[in-house]
């Protein structure tokens, strides 16, 4: 690095440390440095972190999911100099640097630079929001997002109590049987988020009317994160969604088909990007559906379809809260889903949510509560007559029994689940069980193998599942690698366990699942007896470069 450039970096590093000591975020530090340094946002953020180009290149290549280690110092300087000189950075590189700098990809680009990317790349840039990695950053609220939950408490047996025996409110707790006028939005648009959304739209949509329509729909569905979904809709679909939200068009089957397609896309986003990207959209959409349910103009058939969609959104938002370890928020959404399931009189839906409440209770180390919900789920699944739902419930009961009782009968339940899943694949009515196949059942039972100290079987199942799973299942891959690491630790195969934890940590850095991050830390904690081992020391050194797990 030239002498003058290095002196600038040292000065910015000194100022950055002083501002961090006063709880400034990296975004705020970059804004301060911009007052004195007329350089690109990419360079400003490197200065804000006080890192040399060599440091950034090494960290980028460690985080690059492609594993090609393609970035070089000279190329980074080219990216930092663009558009005056140099060349434009690829969208994927900007997304990785946003993770490294603990900010959003949009903050690393000027509006003109952002406008130069195509639609697919803008979608990637919009989703690259890693401000949650900065410990000084206040929780980022999105338009239409739920209130920020309280920080998760340590996992102890004294966590917030669930209702006794898993009882839920009466179905009329939602009061959705009584037609009511659609209430005004609870959360007014935040000016900063509106400005962010307008900048994104101005860069990609020249037509004023289409831009205004996208702006309206994005606000309706949670703000800037919803742009990726809206880009996939046809113009007629956008018009239909807007007309329904304004109550200027009746609810019909095509409208509900549209809402269901958006729902399927949300599950894909959840697996690849994580709950922080999905939750604002899912919560906003759930509010929209709840409002539509309160209209008086629904036929019984349409009302049932819409209520099923409300149940699905309660399932999704509950799962997202759970994945963020916001157990109180997850409990609330799951119980609201249970009320909808009772209103629908669909035992399979009731069983599924009781199973998820059991799974969450295990994470909270509340084993008796987990057993209560698991056995409740078992009864409802039997009443449903759905073999696929019974298979899913057998997995949850097996997990609860193996953890609370260390009973090998859990293994028989897993065998039964595989048989039921094979016979139930023709059931098309339960889309929430799309993930359950006979081949996957053993991998979902890894929890049981580990609790019953059967590491060889666990490792065998993990290797088989990793070799056959789809590449887009990012979070599941990380969870499987950590379960494999736990089995390897049980066998005292420390080098292999450290390698698995390293791979899972790289996934965790690029995913917003707090549960996955916590699992990385917990699995590393199991290596404490071997902290002097060279492989463990190397693992710790690499983990220190990953801010989310350090």
Residue, then its C-alpha position, 0 to 999 in steps of 0.5 A: x500500500x502506498x505511504x499516503x494511503x496507509x497513513x489515511x487508513x491508520x488515521x481512520x482506524x484510530x477514529x473508528x476505534x474511538x467511535x466504536x468505544x462510544x457505541x457507533x455502528x459501522x454505518x455511522x462511522x462510514x458516514x463520519x469518515x465520508x465528511x473528510x474522504x471523498x472515496x467510494x462507499x466500498x473504500x469508506x467501509x474498509x476504512x471504517x473497519x480499519x482493515x487493509x486490502x490484504x485483510x479484506x481479500x483474505x476474509x472475502x475468500x474465506x466467506x466466498x461460498x464458491x470456494x474459488x478464492x478468486x479476489x485479489x488485492x489489485x481487483x479490490x482496488x479496481x472495485x473501490x475505484x469504480x466508476x471513476x476508474x477500475x471496474x464494477x464489482x460483481x453483485x455476489x462480491x458486493x453481497x459478501x463484502x456487505x457480510x464482512x462489513x456488517x452492513x447492507x449491500x445497498x450501503x456499499x453502492x451509490x444509486x447510480x452504481x445500483x441502477x447499473x445491475x440487472x433485476x436478478x442482481x438487484x434482488x441479490x443486493x436487496x437481500x444482502x442485509x447483515x446489519x444484525x452482525x454489528x453488536x452496536x446496531x439496534x434491531x432493524x425494523x422494516x415497514x410492516x414488521x412486527x414489534x422487535x422482540x425482547x432478546x432471547x433469554x438463556x436456555x434454562x428450565x425456567x423459561x416463559x411458561x406455556x399454557x398448561x398441557x398445551x391448551x389453546x384459546x377457543x377458536x373464536x379468539x381470533x374473532x374472525x367469524x364476525x365481519x368487521x371493517x378492515x382496520x388501518x395499518x398498525x405501523x405507519x411507513x417509516x420515512x427512512x425505509x420509504x426513502x430506501x424503497x424509493x431509491x431502489x424503485x427509481x433505479x429499476x423502474x422508469x414508468x411513474x405509474x408502475x413505480x407507484x404501484x410497486x411502492x404501494x405493494x412493497x409497503x403492503x408486504x413489508x418494505x424493500x425485502x418484498x421487492x424480490x417477490x413482486x418482481x416475479x409477478x406479472x403486471x396483471x397480478x400486481x394490479x389484482x393484488x393492489x385492487x384486493x388490498x384497497x377493497x376494490x375487487x372481490x376475493x376470488x380463487x385467482x386471488x387466493x392462488x396468487x397469495x398461495x404462490x407468494x407463500x411457496x416463494x417465501x419458504x424458498x427464501x427462508x431456507x436460503x436467506x433465513x428468517x430476518x429476510x422472510x419475517x417482515x414479509x410474512x407478518x405483513x402478508x399475514x395481516x393482509x390475510x387476516x383483514x381479508x378474512x374479516x370482510x363480509x363478502x366471502x363465500x364459505x369455500x373461499x373463506x376456508x381457503x383463506x383461513x388455511x392460508x392464514x394458518x400457513x402464515x401463522x406456521x411460517x411466522x412462528x417458525x421464523x420467530x423460533x429460528x430467531x430464538x424469539x420463543x415468546x413470539x413463536x409461541x404466540x403465532x403457533x397458538x394463533x395458528x392452533x385457533x385457526x386450525x380448530x376453526x377449520x376443524x382440521x386435526x392434521x393442522x392441530x397435530x403439526x403445530x403441537x409437534x412444533x411446540x414440542x420441538x421448541x420446548x426441547x430447545x428450551x430444555x423444558x422436557x415435560x412440556x415437550x412430552x405434553x405437546x408431543x403426545x397431544x400431537x400424536x392424538x390429533x395426528x391419529x384422528x386426522x387419518x393422514x399417514x403423512x402427518x402421522x409420520x411427521x408426528x412420530x418424528x417429533x414424539x421420537x425426539x421428545x422421548x429420546x431427550x426426556x426419557x433416553x428411551x430406545x423406543x424412539x428408534x421404533x418410532x422413526x422406523x414407523x415414520x419412514x413406513x408411514x411417509x412412504x405410504x402417504x406420499x399420495x396425499x396432496x392436501x397437506x402442502x406443509x409436509x412437502x419436506x417429508x419423504x421416506x428417505x429423509x426420515x432418518x436424517x430428521x431423527x439424528x437428534x435421537x441417534x445423538x441422544x441415545x449415543x449412536x454416533x456411527x449411525x448418525x454419521x452414516x445418515x448425515x453423509x447420505x443426506x448431504x450427498x443427496x440433498x438439493x444445493x439450495x437447502x442452506x440452513x439444513x446443510x449447516x444443521x446436519x454438519x453440526x449434528x455430524x460434528x457432535x457425533x464425531x466428538x462422541x467418537x473423539x474424532x476431533x480433526x474431522x469434528x473441527x472441519x465440520x464445525x468450520x463448514x457450518x460456521x461459514x454457512x451460519x455467517x451467510x444465513x440469518x438463523x440465530x438458531x444455527x449460530x447458537x448451534x455453532x457455538x454450542x457444538x464448539x463448546x463440546x470441544x473444550x476438553x481438547x482446546x490444546x489440540x492443533x485442529x481446535x486451535x486452528x478452528x478457533x483462529x478461523x472462527x475469530x474471522x467470522x464476526x457472527x460466531x466469534 
